[in-house]
Amino acid sequence: MERFDVLVIGTGSGMLIASAAVDSGLKVAIIDNGPMGGTCINRGCVPSKMLIYPADVATLIRQAGKVGVNASVDSVDFKSIMTRMHALVNEDTGAQARAVKATPEIRWYTGTGEFTGDYTLQVNGETLRADRIFIVSGTRVKIPPVKGLDTVAYLTSDSVLELQEPPKSLIILGGGYIGAEYGHFFSGIGVKTTLIQRPQTLLKNEEPEVSDLLLLELQKRMDIYTGYEAVEVKQKGNEKGVVAKNLADGSQKEFTADAVMVATGRAPNSDLLKPERTGVKVDERGFIEVNEYLETSKKNIWALGDAIGKYMFKHVANYEAGIAWHNLAHDHKVAVDYSAVPHAVFSEPQVASVGLKEAEAKRQGYKILVGTALYKDTAMGAAMGEPAGFVKAIVEQDTGRILGAHIIGPDASILIQEVINAMSTQDRSFASIIRSMHIHPAMPEVVQNAFGNLRPV
């Protein structure tokens, strides 16, 4: 049995903890079935954005006529896009792997670990033990129990990265973040795209106005069926067939395409770890249960990132890694603060959000002010051809504390940062956004305008 001071399961944000442990003079083991770097760099945010940006460019070119530029997309070099993506991913994961192998204080066990007892795991026939363990095991693609799906070849957010050629037509099952982003990508490069979504809206966890506008805009480039549930998938010659049921009236509709992509969410990897063998509890969905200090039900075992199923974004996992390591290294524990967690969806238009939605703020008993501003009502918005989009700001009436903000439109992922920064100040006031000079004409003025239009609800 090999003993370590710290054991980290997962090499995504878990590597931040491993690095901190090494810097503290501790002997560290990491377990990951590879490649190094976790979901984000290998199968998630980084490679997907390498694909999506070319679709952004193609879409912008096709829309250029509204500002007097006559242009067209002659062709899209799919192979070049994929080669560029793989080159970046391989460079990053390779560099991380080389760094780990060159660090004698870290031992990397390539494989899937499984708890066998208290603070003890087995991987590839070897038994490891550590008094302090961090579970950063992430998630995997969740496959829905659709009749016939297991009998046909289908794409996921993992396997789509290995395509050599794009399909001529594609059906995407799921209209969450992954479905919306890949719907934009494939339709943007010229693939006939159909998206089937069980809820009545896309991005069902966004503000209703945001979801509604995104649906209107994406419908200009793809066929979208909300309120439909896929009930059967079958092979039809060289094509795939999907039978979907209208949840409102029970009627069925059949779709055909060259390929089907499943984008119906993520499932935790906890079942592979058998955490119950070391006294770590999971919830009804299989995610690791933690308290506000990211401690599990077992002393000196922490969990974070996608493994706990709270906010499954890379930047949140990085933040949680800092909190978890602090709570190991210091007597004074720090609780996580999720009140200003941002996220962005790189669809077209982009979506970005931070904090509470309007209905959530009301439900929690806040007396609120709400302000909105349209992109097209700014000077830069007019210069850009009046793009569809708006900013919605939510503020606590009595204190001026920002409770949330929601943006849909060009560069939403950039514009939201001003609000995130204001929410990270001690008083979380919107005053700095109002008082600060904003360059004119520039798009950040739409954020300032939204906070300048605050009205009681």
N, C-alpha and C positions, 0 to 999 in steps of 0.2 A: 504493500500500500504506500502510495506517494502522498506526503503531507505538504500542505501549502498554508501560507498565512491568509491568502485571499483567493477565492475562486470566482471567476466571472463566466457566466453562461451567455454567450452572444458577443459578437465583435462589432456590432454597430456602435451605439452610444456606450456600450459596455467598455469600449476601449478607453474612454475618458477615465473610467474608474481604474482600469488596469494600469494606465499611465500614472495616475495619482498614487496608486499603491506602490509602484516601482520607485517613484520619486521619494516615497516615505521609507524606502529601504526594506520593503516586504517582498516575500517570495510569492509569485503569482502564477496561477494556472488559468488559462482561458480555454473554453470549449466552444467549438463552432464547426459545423460540417462544411463550412466554406461556401464560396470564396470569402476571403477576409473583407470586412466592412459592413456586413449586414444588408438589410433590405434596401435602404435608401440608395446606396451607391451602386448596388448590383442589379436590383429589380424594380426600384421604386422611383423616388423623386428625381434623381439625377438622370438616369437614362431616358425616362419619359420626357423630361424637359428638352433633352437633346433632340428628341423626335418632334416635339410640339413646336419648337421655335421655327423650324422650316415651314410648318403649317401656318404659323402666324404671318410669316413673310408672304407666303402664297396668297393668303386671305387678304392681306393689306394691298397687294398688287391688284387683285380682282376688284377691290373696292375703290381703287384710285380714281375711277371716273367721276366720282362725286365731288372731287376737288379739281377737276379739269385735266387730269393726267390720264391719257389713253394708253393702257398697258394690258398685257395679258401674260399668262403663265404658259409657256410653250410645252414644258415637260418638267417632271420631277424625277431626279435621280435617286430613286429609293435606295439602291445599293450604296451610294455615296453617303446618304444620311445614316444608314445603319453602320457602315464602316467607321464613320466619324464617332458615332456613339460608342461603339465597342472599344475603339482606341482609347477614349477618355476613361471608360470604366476599367479597362484592363490596366491602364497606367496607374490609376488610383489604388485599385485593390492590390496590384503587384507591389507598389511602393510600401503600402501598409504591411503586407506579408513579409517583405524583406526587412523592414524595420523591426518587426516582432522577432523574426529569426535571429537578428543581430543583437537582441537584448537578452543576455543570459538569465536575468531575473524573471523572465516570462517563459512559461512552457505552453505551447499551443497544441492542444489535442484536437485533431481534425476528426469530427464524428458527432453523433448525436448522444449526448449524455443522458443517463437515467439514474435517478436516485435509487439507492438500495437500502438506505438506512439513515440515521441521524447524521447530517453533515457529510454524507458519503455518497459519491457517485461512481458509476462505472461507465467507461467509454472505450470502445474497441477492446474489451477484455481487460482493461487496466482499471484499478480501483484508486480513486482519489479522495482525499479528505481535506477539509478546510474548516476552520472555526468561524470564518466569515464568508458568506456567499451572497453573490448578487445575481438575481435571475433577470436577464435582459434578453430573453429567448425569442421575442418577436412573434410574428404571426405568419400564416401561409394563406394561400388563396382558398376561399370558401366556395365549395361547389354545391349548388342547390340540388335537391332531390327531384330533378325533372325527368320524367319518363323518357327513356331512350338516349339520354345525354351520355351515358357511359358506353354507348355503342358507336359513337361518331367521334371523329377527331375535332377538337375544339380548341380555341385559343384562350389564354388567360393573360393577365398582366405580366406573368413570367415568360410564357412561351412566345408571346407576341414579339418579344425582343430578339427572337431567333429567326424571324421571317427572312427569307431571301428575296422574295418578291411580294408585292402587295396583292391582296385579292381584288378582283374587279368589283365585288359587292360583299357587304359584311352586315351581319345582324349582331348587335350588342345587347346582351341581357343585363340590364341594370343601368340606372341613371343617377348614380351617386358620383363622387369625385372622379373615380377611375373611368366610369362610363362616359361622363361628360368630357373629360380630357381626351380620351382616345376617340370619342366621336368627333371631336374637333380635329384631331390629327388626321384620321382617315378621310373624313369628308374634305378637309383642307388640301389633301394631296390628290383628290379626284376620285376616291373610292365611293361608290354608291352605298350610303350608310343608312341603316335602319336601327333605331334604338327602342327597346321595349322596357318599360318601367312599371313596376307594380304599383307604387303610390301614384296619386293623381298629379304630383309635381316632380320636376327634376330637383335634385339637391334638396331633399325634403327637410333637412335640418337648417336651411337658410331662412332669412326673412321671406315671407310669402311674395312680397313685391319683387325681390331679387330673383326668386325661382321663376316667377311668371315672365319677367323680362328675358331671362336666359332662355326659356322655352321658346318665346317668340323669335328670338334672334337665331337660335340653332335650327329652328324649323325652316329657315330660309335655305339651309344647306343640307338637311337630312330629314328623313321621315322619322317622326317621334310619336310613339303611342304610349301615353300615360294611362294608368288605370288598367293595364293589361298584365296578365301573369302567364309566363311561358309554362305550358303544361306538357308539351312533348317536343322532342327533337328527333329528327330522323334523316337518314341518308336518302337523297333523291337523285340517283344517277351521280353526276359529278358535283351536284349541289347539296346543300343542307336545307332541310325544311324545319321551320319552327311553328308549332301551333300555339297560339296564345288566346287566353280567355279574357273577355271584357268583364271586369269585376262588377260593373254596374248592372249589366243585363244578362250576363251569362253566355252571350254569343261568342263564337270562336272565329278567329281569323288566322289564315296560314300565310307565312312569309317564306320566301326562298332566297338564298344567297350562296356565294361561293364559300363563305366561311362564317362561323359563329364564334363570338367572343363572350366569355362569361366574366362579368364584372359585378358580382353580387355581394362583395364584401370580403372580409378577412376573418380567419379563425385562429385562435391561439394555439401555440405549440406546446402548451402545458401538458397535454395528454401524453406527449412523447417523453416528458421528463419524469412522470410519476411523482409529483411533488408531495403527494399525501404520505409517501413513505418516510419523509423527513419532517412531517408535521406541518406542512404548508397548505393552507386552505385555498380552494378556488371557488369562484361564484358559479351560479347556475349556467353561465355561458362558457365556463372553462377558463376565464381569466384569473390571474393570481390576485387574491385579496390583500390589500395593504391599508394601513392607516395613514393619517396625514403626514407622517414622517417617512413614508414609503417602507415601513417595517411590515413584514408578513406576520402570520400567526406564530412563527417560530423565531425565537430570539437569535439575533445576529444573522438573519437572512432577510435581505431587502429585495424588492422587485421594482421595476420601472419600465418605461417605454411601452411599446405596443403590448407587451406581456400582461399589463394590468388593465388594458382596454379602456382607458379614460379618454385621453386625447392622443390619437395615434398619428402624431406628426413628429418629424425628426427634431425640430427645434424644441419641442416639449420634452422629448427623451433626453436631449442634451442638458436641458435645464434640470430635469429630474436627477440626472447623473450627478450634477453638482450638489444637489440637496442630499442625496443618499450618501455620497462620500463624506460630506460635512458631518452627517449624523453618525457615521462610523468614527470619524477622526476627532470629534469634539464632544465634551460632556453636555454642552448646551445644544439641544436639538432644535432644528428649524423645520417648520411645517411648509408644505408646498402651498403655493398661492396660484390658483387657476383663474383668478378674476380677470386677467387680461391676456388670455391665450389667443393669439391670432392664427389665422390660416388663410390660405389662398387656393383657388381652383383655377388652373391655367387653361380654361376654356376660351372661347371667343364669343362674347366678351369675357374678360377676366372677372372673377368674383373674389372679394376679400372681406374678412370679418374679424372682429375682436369683441369680446365681452358679451353682454346680454342682448337678446332680441327684445323687441318691444313687449311681446306677450309675456316673456319671462320676467321682465322688470315689473310689470303689473302684477303678475302672479306672486312675486316676492314682496309685494306691498309697497313698492317705491312710488312716490309721487313724482311724475316725470315730465320733462320737456322733450319734444321731438322736433328735429329740424331736418329738412331735405333740400337738396340743391341738384339741379340737372347739369350734366356736362355741357349741353348745348347752350346754356345760358351764361357761359363764360366766354371771354374773348378767344381763348385758345380753343375752346370747343367749337366756336364758329369757324375758326381757321382750319380745324380738322374735319370740317364737313358735318358738324352737329352729330357726333356719334351718340348712339343710344347708351344711356348710363346715368347713374345718380349716386349721391352719397346720402346716407341716412344716419343721423346722430341722435343718440339717446343719453340724456343727462338727468341726474337727480335734481329736482327743482330747488330744494331748500339749500343744498350745499354747492351746486355747480360741479359735482363729481361726474366724470364721464363714466357711464355704465356700459356703453357699447357703441359700435359704429359698423356700418355695413355698406359696402361699395360694390357696384357692378359697372364695368366700363373699361376703357383702355388704361393699362398700367395700374389697375386697382391694387395689385400686390405691392406697388411702390407707394401709392398715395396713403394706404392705411398706416404706414409707419409713423407718420406724424401723430396720429391718434394714439398708437401704441406707446410712443415716447411720453406723451402727456399723461397717459394712464399709469406710467411707471414713476411719476413724481409723487412726492409725499401726500399732497392734497388731491391729486388726480383731477385737478380743475381744467376746464376747457379754456380758461382765460388766456393761456399762452398762445393758443391757436388763433383766438380773436385778435389779440394785441400784436402779435408778431407781424412784421412786414412780410408779405408774400410777393414774390416777383410777378410783375404784370407785363405782358400776359403769359401766364403759365398755368398748367392744369391744377397744381395744388390749391389754386384759388377756389376750386369747387368744394374742397374740404372746409376751408374757412367760411364759405358761403353757407354750408349746411349748419354749422354751429352758430352762424349769425342769424339763421332763420328759426331758432328754437321757439316753440310755442307750447303752451300747456295742452295736454291731451284730455 
